[in-house]
Amino acid sequence: MDAEISARELAVRCHWHESKTSRIENARTAPSGSDIRAWCRACGADDRAADLIEANRQSAEASVEWQRLQRAGLRRLQESVTTLYRRTRLFRVYCSDVVPGFLQTPAYASALLSSIAAFRAIPDDVSDAVEARMKRNSVVTEGDHRSSFVLEESVLRYRIADTDTMAGQLGHLLSAMTFPRVSLGIIPFSAQRSLWPVATFTIFDTNRVHADSLEAAHGLTQPSQVDLYLRAFDRLSQCAVHGAAARSLLANALTALDEQR
């Protein structure tokens, strides 16, 4: 909050140690409801306490639910968002690491999900998870859903799977560019950027964001949070190329794969 007080003064007003302020600010310690109320009171913003407490509660519950679903296997994770996907009319997706799930081939999805299951030591139900993901992804071509994707060029180059699988995935991206309700832009390595590469995120209409981290896909619903990601997506989109220029980047990535065979 913009109360223009130091961390030390905040600690004094809240009756806690200055290090606690730092831990909360840097997300090393989750604040309790009473912590949030004290912070707001210290900043003269008591009217914001209720909203912030609710946002904090939703974030914590979403993280716990994500971890619970993960322990049950990857298929459950795919199915848990089916209703959200079906009701969303406009998807805005930015990816800096892997091909977005919406546009993955079964082989690419299988390689990626296998590595996730192994890394996180969770039940290996990859074949069922891939099937669930493919069913979920039908929203890209069905109904009145629209999708806007922005990928970093690095996504085309990262070797998530073997050469044949990667070639098939890049070919599928070329095909996806012809889908009537899909926009696919790629940010070249050489682009003059107005925003640095950030972690992958998906915006559902204008009311929800899923922001990826190593531990979870965090669900964000506060208007200020969603607005932040909408502005980020707009900036990133301005850095991207589309049409022939994007197809050229994909073709170059395919050529690089052929040279490695």
Beta strands, then each sheet from edge to edge (+ up, - down):
strand 1: 90-95
strand 2: 146-152
strand 3: 182-187
strand 4: 201-204
strand 5: 208-212
strand 6: 217-220
sheet 1: 3+ 2+ 1+ 4- 5+ 6-
end
